[in-house]
């Protein structure tokens, strides 16, 4: 009897479970009152409420196809099955046919289609064609305000799209690159760069290894660069002809005063803290001259016997003569800029504020040459000192605390100048020019003060016929980045940077 009692309990439990399952199944089959309420409420209020406002889509939102007829039907007040769109039309008294069940919404139009407003504000157009990924009712000003307030990837991409829609493809390049996106409608950053390019065949940088702050010899054969150690980097000479590398000294120079080669490519001069070093490629010997400060500028004379230099600590330009090992002060004062030697190496051309003049080395007599246009800032000259490139004096695009001034690159011939590229929503830095003045390079960045050091490297001809965006990243160039004929260009790109250590990659570009 005791055994039979123990068997009764499992049977009772099993019976209870079966009853519970049966009750749950019956409830699932019957529709609840709560399920009916939304439909009844919607049907009874169709003639009083308009279609609810849709939230703005995010940047990755895609056009959504209209749902099928069966999924959009609801019940009217008369009990007839109608579509939501038809219900809204009935409420307004409009008699319009519903969309076919299989018809999808019109896909977004390609870039720059549609009529643009011709009414300009202080930043551009008051209204724009529909954006690719965003509500068409958002104004350009709102897009820019969002970007200036928070420069995240979504806002950067949205701003770039709006700029692109206006036809400012050159400006848009940097925003597509910095947003981290591969573009939209099949257009990635490579396609945008290709669209902005003009004249040049494909420019493909070649990685040479690790290193930074490179400079070139006049013929483009030798590249000097620093190793990656931030504080104790060594100066290396790389021979592009045979691939050899030679360490010739320690670093310590700035990117604005890199090693400079003599015109016969036999000697290379570089500064290291308060010293001037001259390395002889033939004898493999190094000569050192003490200075009173860190070198700021370096220029070789055509006779290979003189080096003009200025120091960051002082306000003097001196000439060092190799044959006599003598230093001579040529000019003193503030706002001095070293341009270069005359063809016969007997005079030195200098700019002081807007005045460009020659100084005879023997008697220090000055001769005025021309007045440099004050609206052209940060000038870089060709070897003859007659022409060069600079940046047009900035004008505020908007009175906004985060918005910087425009500073478009220009080409100047003495006092005359002409714009080369017109950036309205980008800023330009690090202008570089080859010795003959035919090819230039610069870095394009976003037009806010809150942007990082990253930018787009451009190469362009100074006659305006060719241009090409080349590479994006934290790019470092030096004033001696070109070969004389402009066929070779070198730069470095930061891979990693910290207070104590930096890693950089060295690149060479062949320009055709």
N, C-alpha and C positions, 0 to 999 in steps of 0.2 A: 504493500500500500504506500509505504514511504516513497518508493521509486516512482510510482505513478504520479504522485503529487508534484515531484520535481519536474516531470515532463509537461505538466499543465501550464506552467508559467511561460515558457517560450511560445506556446501556441497562442496564449492570450495576447502576448506582445505582438506577434505577427498579425493577428486579427485586427488589432488597433491600427497598425501601420497601413493595412490595406484599406480600411475605412477612410483614413486621412487622405490617402492618394486619390480615392474616388471623389471625395468632396472638392479637392483642389481642381480636379479636371473639370468638374461641372461648372465651377465659378469661372474658369478661363474661357469656356465656350460662350457664356452670356456676356454681352457688351455692358459695361458699367455706365451709370449716369454721368460720371465725370468725363467719360470718353465722348459723350454726345454734346456736352455743354459748349466747347469751343466752336463746333460747327454751327449749332443753333444760334449762338451769340453773333458770330460773323455774318450769318445769313440775315438776321434781323436788323443788323446795323449797316448793311451795305449802302443804303441810301443816305447815310449820315456821315460816314467817315471816308476820307480820301486814302489813297494808297500810302502806307507808312514810308517815311524818309529812310533811305538806305544809308548805312554807315559808309564812310570813305574807305575804299579798298586799300590794302597795304601794298607796298612796292612789289611784292611777289604775286599779287593777285592776277589772275588771268580771266579773260572774258568767259562768262559762263553761258553755255547754250541754254535756250529756252526748254523747259522741261516738257515731257510728252503730255498729250491731251488728257490721258487718263489720270496723271498725277496732279493736274491742276484743276480738276473739276471740284466744285462745291455746290451747295444748295441755295437757291434763291428763296425769297420770301414766299413765292408762289409754289415752291416745292420742286422747281425745275432745276436740272443740272446745268450750271453755267461755269465758265472759267473766271478766275479772279479778274483778269483784264476786262472781260465783258461786263462783269459786275460793276467795276469802276466806271466804265463807259455808260452803263445804264443809269448810274447815280447822277452823272453829269448831263444826262439827256442826249448824249451823242449816240448816233447809230453808226458804229464803225465795225467792220468785220474783224474777227479775232485772227491772230497769227496762225498759220498752218501749224499742225502739231510737230512737224519735222523741221521747221525753220529755226535756225540759230541766229543769235544776235550778230550784227556786223562786226567782224574782227577789227582791231585797232589799225589805223592807217599807218603807213610807213612814216619815217622821220620827215619833218619839214613839209608835209602836205597840208593844205588848207590855207586860207587867207589870213595874213597877219594884220594886226592893228597897226596903223601908221601913226597913231597918237603916242608920242614918247613921253616918258617920265624921266626922273633923274637917274634911273637905272636901266631903262629899256622900254619894252612895250607894256601897255596897261592890260592887254589880254593876249592870249596865245592860242594856237591850235591845241586840240586835245592832247594830253600827255599820254605816253605809252602805258604807264602803269598806274596812273593816278587820275582822280576825278578832274574832268575838264573845266569845272567851275572854279578851281583854285587859281588865283592870280599869280603872276610871276613874283610879285612882291611878297605874297604869302610863302611861296616856295623858298625865296631867298631868305626871308626872316627865319623860317624853320631851320634852314641850313646854317645861318649865322648864329642862331641860338644854340644849336646842337649839331656839330658836324659829324654825325655818325654815317655809316655806310649807306643807309636808306636815304637820308636827306641829301647826301653827296650825290648819289645816283639820280635822285629826283631833280636836283639842281642841274646836273649835267645834261639830263634829258631836255629840260626846259631851254637851256642854252643852245643845245643842238637844234631844237625845233626852230629857233630864231635864225638858224643858219650859221652860227658861230662855231663851226666845226673845230677850228684851231683851239678855241677856248675849251670846248667840251672834252678834248683828248685827256686832259689832266684829271677831270672829274670821273670819267669812266675808269681810268687807270687806278685812281686812289680809292674808288668805292669798293674795289675788290670784286667787282662783278665781271662776268664774261659778256656783258651786254644783253641786248634784247632783240627779238625778231631775227635771231641768227647772226647779229652783228656783235662780235667780240671786240676786245680792245685792239687786236691786230688789224681787224677790218677798219676800225675807226682811224687808226694811225695811217693805214694805207690810203684812206680817203683824204686825209689831211696832207699827205705827201704830194710833192709836185717836182717833177724834173729829174730827181735822182733815181737811179736803179736801186734795187733793194740793198739797204745798208745793214749788214749782219756783223755785230761785234764778235770778236774772237777772244775768248778768255785765255790769258797768258799765265795765270797762276795767282798766288796771293801777293798782295802789296798795295800801296796806296800813294797818293800824291805824285803821279808820274809826270815826267817832262821829256820832250823829244830833242834829239840833235837836229840840226838844220836839214840834213838829208833824210831824216826819218829812220836811220839805221839803229841808233842807240836810244834806249829808254832808261832814264834814271828814275828810281823809285825807292820808297822806304819800305822796310819790312814791317810786319804788323804790330810789333811791340810799340805801345803808345809812347813810353818814356825812353826806352833804350833801343829804338829802331836803328837799323843800319842802312846806309846808303848803298844801293846796288846798281850796277850798270849792266843792262841786258842787251846783248847783241842780237838783233832780230835776224841777222844774216846767217850766223852759225849756231845760234841758240845758247851761247855761253853766258854765264852770269859771274860778275866780279864784285866783291864787296870792297868799297874804297874808303869808307869812313862811317862815322856815326851820324845819326839824324839830328834834328833840332831846328830845322828850318820850317817856315810856315808855308802854306799853300800859295800865298801871294808872292813869295820870293823863292821859287824852286831853283834847282840847279840850272845854269845857263851855259850853253856851249859856245865856244869860239866859232867864228865863221868858217874855219877850215875843219871843224869837227875834231880837232886834235886836243883841245883843252876844255875842261869843264870846271866852272866856278860855282861854289855853293857856300852858304853861310851856316854856321853851327854855333848858336848862342852868340858870344862876342868874338867871333873869329871868322875870317875869310879863308876858305880853302880853295886851292887850285890843283886839280889832278891832271897829270899829263898821260894821255893814252899811249904814247910811244915809249916813254921811259918808265911808265908805271910808278911814277913818283908823286908825292903829295907835298905841296908847299902851303904853309899856314901863316897868316898875317893877323895880329891882334887888332881888334876894333874897340870903339867906345860904346857899342850897343849892338843889338840884334839887327841883321840886315833886313831892310824893308823892300828894296828894289835893286836889281842887278841888270846891267847892260854892257855888252862887249863892244869895243870899237872894231872897225873894219880892218885895222892893221894888226889886230890880235895882241897889241901891247898895252892896252888900257881897259880898265873896268870902271865904269861909273856906278856908284851905289849910294843909297841913303839908308839911314838907320831909324828904327822905330822910336828910339829914345831921344834923338836929336832932331833939329830942324835944319839940317845941312845936307847938301849934295856934294860928294867928294869924287875925285878920280884917282884911282890907284894905277901907277905905271909899273909894269912888270920888270922892265929893263933896269929901272933905277930903284925899285921898291919904295917909291915915295908916294905919299898921300897929299892931295891938294884940294882945298875947299873951293868949290866953283860957285855955289849959291847958298844963301842963308835966308831964313824966314819961314813963315807958316804957309800952309796950302801949296807946298811945292810938289810937283809931279815930274818924274823923270821920263822923257820921251825916247831919246836915242842920240847917237852920234851922227855927225854929218858923213857924207860919203868919203871924204878925205881924212876923217878922224881928227880934224883940227878944231871942231866946234861941237858943242853939246846943246841939244834942244830941250827946253824946259817949259813947263806951264806953271804959272803962279796965278791962282784964281782963274780969271778968264784970259789972261795975257799969255800968248805963246811967243817965245823969243829964243834966239840963239846966243850962246856965250862962247866967245873965242877962248880956247884953253890957255893960250900964251899970255894974253894981257887982260883977260876977263871982261872984255868989252861986250856989251849987250846990243842986240839988234832985234827990233820988233818984227815979227813975221805976220801974225794976224790975231784977231780977237776971237777966241773960241765962243760959240753960241752958248749963252748961259742956260738955255733950256735943255741942253744935252749934258747929262750927268754921267759919271763913271766912264769917261772915254778910254778907248783902247786904240792905239795907233798902229798903222803899218810901219814898215822899217824906214820909209822916207819921211815920216812925221807929217805928211800932207793930208792924209785921210785916215778914216777909222770908223769904229762903231761905238755907240753909246746908248744911253737910255733917256727917252724923252722925259722931261721933268713931270713928276706925277701930278695928276689931277684927281680929286676925290670923286669916286663914283657915287657914293652915298655918304651922308653924314652919319656914319655908324661907327661905334667904338671898335668893332672888329674888322671893319673893311679898310683895306689898304689902297694906296693910290695906284693908278695905272702907270706903268713905266715901260712903254713899248720900245723895242730896239729900233734904232735909226742908224743910217749910214751918213757920215758927214765928209765933206771935202772942204777943208778949211772952215769958213763960216757958213757954208751951205749944207743943208741936211735934208734927208727924205726918209719917211717911215719904211721899214722893211716888213714887219708883220703888225697887225692890229689886234691886240688882245684887249677885250673889254672886261673880262671876268677872270683874268689870270695875272700873275706878276712874274717878272723876269729877273734873273740874277746870274752871276758868274759869266759875263760876256767874255768870249775868247776869240782871237783873230789870228789868222796866219800872217806871215811877214809881208806878203804881197798885198794883203787886204782883200782877197777875193772870196774867202770862206770864213764863216763865223760859226760859233757854237754858243749855246746858252741853256740855262735850266729854267723850265716853266713850272710854276707852283700855283696852288690854289690861292685865291685872292683874299685870304683872311690872315690875320695876325696869329691865329690859333693853330695854324697848320703845322705839321711836323717838318722835318728836314727833307722829306721825300719830294721828288719832282721828276719831270720828264725832260730828258736831254734831247735837244734839237740841234741839227746841223743845217745851215742855210747859206746860200750864196749871197753876197752883198749886192748883187745887181737885181735881186728879187726874183730870179727865174727858177730857183730850186730851193727846196726845203724838205726836211724829213724829220719827224719825231723818231728817235732812235731807241732809247731805253728808259725804264722807269725804276726809281729806287732812291736811296740816299747816295747821290752821286757827287764825287769830288773831282774837279778839274783844276788845272793850274794855267797860268798865263803862257806857258810854253808847251801846250798840249798838241799843237799842230806842227807838222813839218812845214818848211817854207812854202812849198807849192800847194799845200792844203790837201794832199792826197792821203795823208795818214793822220789819225787823231787818236789820242790815248786818254783814258780816264780810269778811275777806280770807283767801285760800288761797295758800300758798307754792308757786310753780312751780319755782323754782331758788334755792338758797342756798349761799353761800360766805362766807369770812371778809371779803372786800372788796365783795361784790356780792350782792344778793338781788332776785329778781323775784317779785312777788305779783300776784294777781288780785283785783279788788274785786267783791263780790256784794251784791245786795239781795234780800230775801225779803219777799213780801207774805203776811201771815198772816190767814187767814179762819176 
